[in-house]
């Protein structure tokens, strides 16, 4: 199952997390050349109206729109994909049953159990053949599961066998918390666990994504085979840039 435009045509896909409520930020990200942005619904305050404004904002752009949310928000996924969001990263999975619940929420029969309404934006408001709509949606909807705890990573070999998954996304910060080393994402123990997860996914021919703080970390993991990289968060990127400007004036 590849897509996400065949994982951005064989190159590393690079994006950023978004906390801003202003959907105009996607125009900046698109102009800057990012491949995708991810609305961080796990840590941000995004209601359905705001998500809808982002979905409308990316219409006609090259950039793709993802959302990160938790298991408790799976009931929103059908509507988001009906409205033409490109992908989802789900946090909080702890078992293969959890991962299957995500797939069921996103994919139509026979891959999942998503409810069908062909009269939505992604179905051309009822003008698209229903079989074509469900086939296209199943093919194009991108599902990434966050591997952010040792329990889930221990089950990755089995999870990677689920053919509807687009990839495994690594969360270094939550993994460091789970391992009792809060924030020590560059510690040998955390790095080794992340590398183990990368190796398992790649051995199962499943793409791997990761969150990193900066370009140096991104390049490290790209060399290890990661193909989907989220570098920073919009607000943090702006804060660092402004701080550098302020400091330059002493």
SVG drawing of the C-alpha trace seen along z (x, -y; Angstrom):
<svg xmlns="http://www.w3.org/2000/svg" viewBox="-25 -45 50 56">
<polyline fill="none" stroke="black" stroke-width="0.4" points="0.0,0.0 2.2,-3.0 0.6,-6.1 0.6,-9.5 1.4,-10.0 3.6,-6.9 5.3,-8.4 6.1,-11.7 7.4,-9.9 10.2,-8.1 11.8,-11.0 11.8,-11.8 8.5,-13.6 9.2,-16.6 6.6,-18.5 5.8,-20.2 3.3,-20.0 0.8,-22.8 -0.7,-24.4 -1.9,-27.6 -5.7,-28.2 -5.1,-30.2 -5.5,-28.0 -3.6,-30.6 -0.4,-29.1 -0.7,-26.3 -0.1,-28.8 3.1,-29.7 4.1,-26.0 3.2,-25.3 5.1,-28.3 8.1,-27.3 8.1,-23.9 7.0,-21.6 5.4,-18.3 2.8,-18.2 1.6,-19.7 0.0,-17.9 -2.6,-19.5 -1.7,-18.5 -5.1,-17.7 -3.4,-15.8 -1.8,-18.9 -3.6,-21.7 -7.2,-23.1 -8.8,-22.2 -12.5,-22.0 -14.3,-20.6 -14.8,-24.1 -11.1,-24.8 -10.2,-21.4 -12.7,-22.1 -11.1,-25.5 -7.7,-23.8 -9.1,-21.2 -10.6,-23.9 -7.4,-26.0 -5.2,-23.2 -7.6,-22.6 -5.6,-23.1 -2.3,-23.2 0.6,-20.7 0.9,-20.3 -0.9,-17.5 -2.8,-17.8 -2.7,-15.3 -4.1,-15.4 -2.7,-13.8 -5.2,-12.7 -5.7,-10.1 -7.7,-6.9 -10.5,-8.8 -11.1,-10.8 -11.5,-8.0 -15.2,-8.9 -14.1,-12.0 -12.0,-10.3 -14.8,-9.2 -16.0,-12.8 -12.4,-14.2 -11.7,-11.8 -15.1,-12.4 -14.1,-16.1 -10.8,-15.2 -8.1,-15.2 -5.1,-13.3 -3.9,-11.3 -3.9,-10.7 -1.3,-9.9 -2.9,-8.2 -1.4,-8.4 -2.2,-6.2 -2.3,-2.8 -1.1,0.0 -2.2,3.2 -2.9,4.6 -6.6,4.4 -6.2,0.6 -4.5,0.4 -7.3,2.4 -9.8,0.0 -8.0,-2.9 -8.2,-1.0 -11.9,-0.3 -12.5,-4.0 -10.8,-5.1 -11.2,-2.3 -14.4,-1.2 -15.3,2.5 -13.6,4.8 -10.6,3.2 -12.5,1.6 -15.9,0.6 -16.2,-3.1 -19.8,-4.3 -20.6,-5.2 -22.1,-8.5 -21.3,-9.1 -22.7,-12.7 -19.7,-14.3 -16.8,-16.4 -14.5,-13.4 -17.3,-11.6 -17.9,-14.7 -21.2,-15.3 -22.8,-12.2 -21.6,-12.6 -18.8,-10.0 -19.6,-6.3 -19.8,-4.8 -17.5,-1.9 -14.9,-4.4 -15.3,-6.6 -14.8,-3.8 -11.9,-2.3 -10.1,-5.7 -10.7,-6.5 -9.3,-3.2 -6.3,-3.6 -5.5,-7.2 -6.3,-7.5 -3.0,-7.4 -2.8,-5.8 0.2,-6.1 0.4,-4.6 2.5,-6.2 5.1,-3.8 5.8,-5.8 5.9,-3.1 7.9,0.1 4.7,2.2 3.6,1.3 7.1,1.6 7.3,5.1 4.3,5.9 5.5,4.2 6.2,7.3 2.6,8.4 1.2,4.9 3.3,4.4 1.4,7.3 -1.8,5.2 -1.9,4.4 -4.0,1.2 -1.3,-0.6 0.7,-3.3 3.5,-3.4 4.8,-3.5 5.5,-6.9 8.0,-7.2 7.4,-9.6 10.8,-10.1 9.5,-12.3 6.7,-10.1 9.0,-7.1 11.5,-8.8 8.7,-9.3 7.7,-5.6 11.3,-4.6 11.6,-6.7 13.9,-9.3 11.7,-12.4 13.0,-14.5 16.2,-12.5 15.5,-11.7 19.1,-11.5 20.1,-9.1 21.6,-5.8 18.7,-3.8 16.0,-5.8 18.0,-5.9 18.5,-2.1 14.8,-1.5 13.9,-3.9 16.4,-2.1 14.9,1.2 11.5,0.0 12.9,-1.4 14.5,2.0 11.3,3.9 9.2,1.7 11.7,1.6 12.1,5.4 8.4,5.6 8.6,3.2 6.6,0.6 7.6,-3.1 8.8,-4.8 8.2,-8.4 9.6,-10.3 9.4,-13.7 12.7,-15.5 13.7,-18.9 16.0,-20.0 17.5,-19.3 20.5,-17.6 18.4,-15.0 16.3,-14.6 19.3,-13.8 20.5,-11.3 17.2,-9.3 16.9,-9.7 20.3,-7.9 18.8,-5.1 15.9,-4.7 13.2,-7.0 11.1,-8.4 8.5,-10.7 9.9,-13.4 8.2,-16.0 10.7,-18.8 9.5,-20.9 6.3,-22.7 5.1,-26.0 5.1,-28.1 8.4,-26.7 10.0,-27.4 8.7,-31.0 9.9,-31.4 13.4,-30.2 13.6,-32.5 12.5,-35.5 14.8,-34.6 17.8,-34.5 16.8,-37.9 16.4,-39.4 19.8,-38.0 21.5,-39.3 20.8,-42.8 22.3,-42.1"/>
</svg>
